[in-house]
């Protein structure tokens, strides 16, 4: 039996919003407008996606699933590209990476019989994979730019000693991947101990037996870990090359932007 939350109870969530708003006001963080806007925007987005999913769930899986996955991947690409807008071909690189990761993960889910090809299962689970892959790519891009900026001296020294761009950038790429993967590693270490993950909580609230909910949570948690790893290494290994020109000289972000 489905349990619903009364509408008036949702309206009372404004009390929770007032906590960060009050903190931002007292300490003059300059975030008051962002807090209000993000709350309103997030609420409207969820209501809209609820209506869209209701419609898509009634369509044939071969129609509804591709439509929703395409929208999610495009939105994720537009968002992640902001982290590396100075780099050439960043949009198409992220787009190809997200599509590739989704194809790999979805193929494994279906091939191993973990889920069925229905909008109710594919869309929510794919959304979590795409979202986390987007975040991983964004983190990797930010860290990669920071590494090449802060370690410029060491990179130049390595190149002057005869190192190839690949060898010179090895340590920076290594640190970039560490930064992108550590949050997920830490989350896996404490999963089920510090907090009950979102998917598992939702299934239990929906009346699913805890053991079944745990199985689904394991599938999505390990899948996210894998997709984050693939996303981070893909974007790092493609984008680091643009920090060097054909003469194997190190470029800064301004030079890369001009060349692009």
C-alpha positions as CSV (number, residue, x, y, z in Angstrom):
1,X,0.0,0.0,0.0
2,X,1.4,3.3,-1.1
3,X,1.9,6.0,1.5
4,X,1.5,9.6,0.4
5,X,2.7,12.8,2.1
6,X,0.0,15.4,2.6
7,X,0.4,18.6,0.6
8,X,0.2,20.8,3.7
9,X,3.2,18.8,5.1
10,X,5.3,19.7,2.0
11,X,4.4,23.4,2.5
12,X,5.9,23.2,6.0
13,X,9.3,22.3,4.4
14,X,9.8,26.1,4.3
15,X,10.9,25.7,7.9
16,X,13.9,23.7,6.8
17,X,14.7,26.2,4.1
18,X,14.8,29.0,6.6
19,X,17.7,27.4,8.5
20,X,20.3,27.9,5.8
21,X,18.6,31.2,4.8
22,X,19.0,32.5,8.4
23,X,22.6,31.4,8.6
24,X,23.3,33.2,5.3
25,X,21.6,36.3,6.6
26,X,23.4,36.4,9.9
27,X,26.9,35.8,8.5
28,X,26.3,37.9,5.4
29,X,27.3,35.1,3.1
30,X,25.7,36.6,0.1
31,X,23.7,33.4,-0.6
32,X,20.2,34.4,0.4
33,X,19.0,34.8,-3.2
34,X,20.7,31.6,-4.3
35,X,19.1,29.7,-1.4
36,X,15.6,30.9,-2.3
37,X,16.0,30.5,-6.1
38,X,17.6,27.0,-5.8
39,X,14.7,25.9,-3.6
40,X,12.0,27.2,-5.9
41,X,13.8,25.9,-9.0
42,X,14.4,22.5,-7.5
43,X,10.8,22.2,-6.4
44,X,9.5,23.1,-9.9
45,X,11.9,20.8,-11.6
46,X,10.9,17.9,-9.5
47,X,7.2,18.6,-10.1
48,X,7.8,18.9,-13.8
49,X,9.8,15.7,-14.0
50,X,7.1,13.9,-12.0
51,X,4.6,14.9,-14.7
52,X,7.0,13.9,-17.5
53,X,7.8,10.5,-16.0
54,X,4.1,9.8,-15.6
55,X,3.7,10.4,-19.3
56,X,6.8,8.5,-20.3
57,X,5.9,5.4,-18.2
58,X,2.8,5.0,-20.3
59,X,4.8,4.9,-23.5
60,X,6.5,2.0,-25.1
61,X,10.0,1.4,-23.5
62,X,11.6,1.8,-26.9
63,X,10.2,5.3,-27.1
64,X,10.1,6.6,-23.5
65,X,13.5,5.4,-22.4
66,X,15.6,6.9,-25.3
67,X,13.8,10.2,-25.0
68,X,14.4,10.6,-21.3
69,X,18.0,9.3,-21.4
70,X,18.8,11.8,-24.2
71,X,17.4,14.7,-22.2
72,X,19.4,13.7,-19.1
73,X,22.6,13.3,-21.0
74,X,22.3,16.6,-22.8
75,X,21.5,18.5,-19.6
76,X,24.4,16.8,-17.8
77,X,26.7,17.7,-20.7
78,X,25.7,21.4,-20.7
79,X,26.3,21.5,-17.0
80,X,29.6,19.7,-16.9
81,X,31.1,21.7,-19.8
82,X,31.0,24.8,-17.6
83,X,33.9,23.4,-15.6
84,X,36.1,23.2,-18.7
85,X,34.7,25.8,-21.1
86,X,38.3,27.0,-21.9
87,X,39.2,23.7,-23.4
88,X,38.4,22.8,-27.0
89,X,35.9,20.1,-28.0
90,X,34.8,20.0,-24.4
91,X,31.1,19.6,-25.2
92,X,31.4,16.7,-27.6
93,X,34.0,15.0,-25.4
94,X,31.7,15.1,-22.4
95,X,28.7,14.0,-24.5
96,X,30.6,11.0,-26.0
97,X,31.9,10.1,-22.5
98,X,28.4,10.1,-20.9
99,X,26.8,8.2,-23.8
100,X,29.6,5.6,-23.6
101,X,29.4,5.1,-19.9
102,X,25.6,4.8,-20.0
103,X,25.8,2.2,-22.8
104,X,28.3,0.2,-20.9
105,X,26.4,0.2,-17.6
106,X,23.0,-0.3,-19.1
107,X,24.3,-3.2,-21.2
108,X,25.7,-4.9,-18.1
109,X,22.4,-4.4,-16.1
110,X,20.3,-5.9,-18.9
111,X,22.9,-8.6,-19.9
112,X,23.2,-9.8,-16.3
113,X,19.5,-9.7,-15.7
114,X,19.8,-7.1,-12.9
115,X,17.0,-5.0,-14.2
116,X,14.3,-5.2,-16.9
117,X,14.0,-2.8,-19.8
118,X,11.2,-0.7,-18.5
119,X,11.0,3.0,-17.9
120,X,10.3,2.5,-14.2
121,X,13.7,0.8,-13.7
122,X,16.0,2.1,-16.4
123,X,15.2,5.8,-16.1
124,X,15.7,6.3,-12.4
125,X,18.8,4.1,-12.2
126,X,20.4,5.6,-15.3
127,X,19.7,9.1,-13.9
128,X,21.9,8.3,-10.9
129,X,24.7,7.0,-13.1
130,X,24.5,10.0,-15.5
131,X,24.4,12.5,-12.6
132,X,27.3,11.0,-10.7
133,X,29.3,10.7,-14.0
134,X,28.6,14.4,-14.7
135,X,29.9,15.4,-11.2
136,X,33.0,13.2,-11.7
137,X,33.8,14.9,-15.0
138,X,33.3,18.3,-13.5
139,X,35.6,17.5,-10.5
140,X,38.2,16.0,-12.9
141,X,38.2,19.1,-15.1
142,X,38.5,21.5,-12.2
143,X,41.4,19.5,-10.7
144,X,43.1,19.0,-14.0
145,X,43.2,22.8,-14.7
146,X,44.4,23.5,-11.2
147,X,47.1,20.9,-11.4
148,X,48.5,22.3,-14.7
149,X,48.4,25.8,-13.3
150,X,50.0,25.1,-10.0
151,X,52.5,22.5,-11.2
152,X,53.5,24.5,-14.2
153,X,57.1,24.8,-13.1
154,X,57.5,21.0,-12.6
155,X,55.9,20.3,-15.9
156,X,58.2,22.6,-17.7
157,X,61.2,21.1,-16.0
158,X,60.1,17.6,-17.0
159,X,59.7,18.7,-20.6
160,X,63.1,20.3,-20.6
161,X,64.7,17.1,-19.5
162,X,63.2,15.2,-22.4
163,X,59.9,13.9,-21.0
164,X,57.0,13.5,-23.3
165,X,53.7,15.3,-22.5
166,X,52.2,12.0,-21.3
167,X,55.1,11.3,-18.9
168,X,55.3,14.9,-17.7
169,X,51.5,15.0,-17.0
170,X,51.4,11.6,-15.3
171,X,51.5,12.9,-11.7
172,X,48.9,15.6,-12.4
173,X,46.5,13.1,-14.0
174,X,47.1,10.7,-11.1
175,X,46.1,13.5,-8.6
176,X,43.1,14.4,-10.7
177,X,41.8,10.9,-10.7
178,X,42.3,10.7,-6.9
179,X,40.3,13.8,-6.4
180,X,37.5,12.5,-8.6
181,X,37.3,9.1,-7.0
182,X,37.9,9.7,-3.3
183,X,34.3,11.0,-2.6
184,X,32.8,7.8,-4.0
185,X,35.4,5.6,-2.2
186,X,34.6,7.3,1.1
187,X,30.8,6.9,0.5
188,X,31.2,3.1,-0.2
189,X,33.2,2.7,3.0
190,X,30.3,4.1,5.1
191,X,27.3,2.9,3.1
192,X,24.6,1.5,5.4
193,X,26.5,2.5,8.5
194,X,26.4,6.3,8.6
195,X,23.4,6.6,6.3
196,X,20.9,4.6,4.4
197,X,21.4,5.4,0.7
198,X,18.7,7.2,-1.2
199,X,17.6,4.3,-3.4
200,X,17.4,1.8,-0.6
201,X,15.5,4.3,1.6
202,X,13.0,5.0,-1.2
203,X,12.3,1.3,-1.9
204,X,11.8,0.6,1.8
205,X,9.4,3.5,2.1
206,X,7.6,2.2,-0.9
207,X,7.0,-1.1,0.9
208,X,9.8,-3.3,-0.6
209,X,11.5,-5.8,1.6
210,X,14.8,-4.5,3.0
211,X,16.9,-7.4,1.5
212,X,15.5,-6.7,-2.0
213,X,16.1,-2.9,-1.4
214,X,19.7,-3.8,-0.4
215,X,20.2,-5.8,-3.6
216,X,19.1,-2.9,-5.8
217,X,21.3,-0.5,-3.8
218,X,24.3,-2.7,-4.3
219,X,23.7,-2.7,-8.0
220,X,23.4,1.1,-8.3
221,X,26.3,1.8,-5.8
222,X,28.8,-0.4,-7.6
223,X,27.6,0.8,-10.9
224,X,28.0,4.5,-9.9
225,X,31.5,3.7,-8.6
226,X,32.4,2.1,-11.9
227,X,30.9,4.9,-14.0
228,X,32.6,7.6,-12.0
229,X,35.9,5.9,-12.6
230,X,35.4,5.5,-16.3
231,X,34.2,9.1,-16.6
232,X,37.1,10.6,-14.7
233,X,39.8,8.7,-16.5
234,X,38.2,9.3,-19.9
235,X,37.9,13.1,-19.5
236,X,41.4,13.4,-18.0
237,X,43.1,11.3,-20.7
238,X,41.4,13.2,-23.5
239,X,41.7,16.8,-22.1
240,X,45.3,16.8,-20.8
241,X,46.5,16.6,-24.4
242,X,45.2,20.1,-25.1
243,X,47.6,21.6,-22.5
244,X,50.5,20.8,-25.0
245,X,50.9,21.9,-28.6
246,X,52.3,19.9,-31.5
247,X,55.8,20.9,-30.5
248,X,55.2,19.4,-27.1
249,X,55.3,22.8,-25.4
250,X,53.2,23.5,-22.3
251,X,50.3,25.9,-22.8
252,X,48.3,27.9,-20.3
253,X,44.5,28.2,-20.3
254,X,44.6,31.6,-22.2
255,X,46.7,30.1,-25.0
256,X,44.4,27.0,-25.2
257,X,41.4,29.2,-25.4
258,X,42.9,31.3,-28.2
259,X,43.9,28.2,-30.2
260,X,40.5,26.7,-29.7
